[in-house]
Amino acid sequence: QVQLVESGGGSVQAGGSLRLSCAASGRLASISSMAWYRQAPGKQRESVARYHSGGSINYADSVKGRFTISRDNDKMILYLQMNSLKPEDTGVYYCNAIAVHSYWGQGTQVMVSS
């Protein structure tokens, strides 16, 4: 099993920045990729960025050039640096890990005001 704990959410004005962290524990050697998802009120959960263990990275078009995903492989902490935030970035951000099964954190709230 893998456990994920997110932190770093909060409220910020448009144009501001936040950095999210996701600390993984458990069967870390079985993790093949980690990702950030978000869910806005009344909308489906969507993928924001994915970090593959081989080092490749994928971003949603809506965040390209503004968000950066990275991972500290020694500590197995996944980060999401979010710059130039927009009100439409508001939502609950979830950390995901694929380790045979899919694991989720509890989520952290991000609110961007105009």
C-alpha positions as CSV (number, residue, x, y, z in Angstrom):
1,Q,0.0,0.0,0.0
2,V,1.0,3.6,-0.5
3,Q,-0.1,6.5,1.7
4,L,-0.2,10.1,0.3
5,V,-0.4,13.3,2.3
6,E,-0.8,16.7,0.6
7,S,-0.1,20.1,2.0
8,G,0.5,23.7,0.8
9,G,-3.0,24.7,-0.3
10,G,-4.5,28.1,0.6
11,S,-6.0,31.3,-0.7
12,V,-4.3,33.6,-3.1
13,Q,-5.1,36.4,-5.4
14,A,-5.0,36.0,-9.2
15,G,-1.4,36.2,-10.4
16,G,0.0,34.8,-7.2
17,S,1.8,31.5,-6.5
18,L,1.5,28.5,-4.3
19,R,3.5,25.3,-3.9
20,L,1.8,22.0,-3.1
21,S,3.6,19.1,-1.6
22,C,2.7,15.4,-1.5
23,A,4.6,13.1,0.9
24,A,4.4,9.4,-0.1
25,S,5.0,6.5,2.3
26,G,4.6,2.8,2.2
27,R,5.6,0.6,-0.7
28,L,7.6,3.3,-2.5
29,A,9.5,1.0,-4.8
30,S,6.3,-0.1,-6.5
31,I,5.4,3.5,-7.6
32,S,5.5,3.9,-11.3
33,S,4.2,7.4,-11.6
34,M,2.8,10.2,-9.5
35,A,0.4,13.0,-10.5
36,W,-1.6,16.0,-9.4
37,Y,-5.4,16.1,-10.1
38,R,-7.9,18.8,-9.3
39,Q,-11.6,19.0,-8.9
40,A,-13.5,22.3,-9.1
41,P,-16.9,22.7,-7.5
42,G,-19.5,21.0,-9.6
43,K,-16.9,19.5,-12.1
44,Q,-15.2,16.2,-12.6
45,R,-11.7,15.6,-11.3
46,E,-9.1,16.3,-14.0
47,S,-5.5,15.6,-14.4
48,V,-3.1,18.6,-14.0
49,A,0.3,17.1,-14.3
50,R,2.0,13.6,-14.1
51,Y,5.5,12.7,-13.3
52,H,6.6,9.3,-14.6
53,S,9.4,7.5,-12.7
54,G,11.5,7.5,-15.9
55,G,11.5,11.3,-15.7
56,S,9.0,12.2,-18.4
57,I,6.4,14.7,-17.5
58,N,2.9,15.6,-18.9
59,Y,0.9,18.7,-18.3
60,A,-2.7,19.6,-19.0
61,D,-2.9,22.3,-21.7
62,S,-4.6,24.7,-19.2
63,V,-1.5,24.8,-16.9
64,K,1.4,24.5,-19.3
65,G,3.9,27.3,-18.8
66,R,2.4,28.2,-15.4
67,F,2.7,25.0,-13.3
68,T,5.8,22.8,-12.7
69,I,5.7,19.3,-11.3
70,S,8.8,17.9,-9.7
71,R,9.8,15.1,-7.3
72,D,12.4,14.6,-4.6
73,N,13.2,11.0,-5.3
74,D,15.2,10.6,-2.0
75,K,12.3,11.8,0.2
76,M,9.6,10.7,-2.3
77,I,7.9,14.1,-2.1
78,L,6.0,15.3,-5.1
79,Y,5.7,19.0,-5.7
80,L,3.5,21.3,-7.8
81,Q,4.7,24.8,-8.2
82,M,1.8,27.0,-9.3
83,N,2.5,30.4,-10.7
84,S,0.3,33.0,-12.4
85,L,-2.7,31.5,-10.7
86,K,-6.1,32.2,-12.2
87,P,-9.6,32.0,-10.6
88,E,-10.3,28.9,-12.7
89,D,-7.4,27.1,-10.9
90,T,-9.6,27.0,-7.8
91,G,-10.4,23.6,-6.6
92,V,-9.3,20.7,-4.4
93,Y,-6.0,19.3,-5.5
94,Y,-5.3,15.6,-5.1
95,C,-2.1,13.7,-5.2
96,N,-2.2,10.4,-7.1
97,A,0.3,7.5,-7.2
98,I,0.2,4.5,-9.4
99,A,1.7,1.4,-7.7
100,V,-0.1,-1.5,-9.4
101,H,-3.2,0.1,-7.9
102,S,-4.2,3.8,-7.9
103,Y,-3.8,5.7,-4.6
104,W,-5.1,9.1,-3.6
105,G,-4.4,11.6,-0.9
106,Q,-7.1,13.5,1.0
107,G,-6.8,16.6,-1.1
108,T,-5.8,20.2,-0.3
109,Q,-7.9,23.3,-1.1
110,V,-6.7,26.0,-3.5
111,M,-8.7,29.1,-3.8
112,V,-7.8,31.9,-6.3
113,S,-9.7,35.1,-6.1
114,S,-9.9,37.7,-8.8
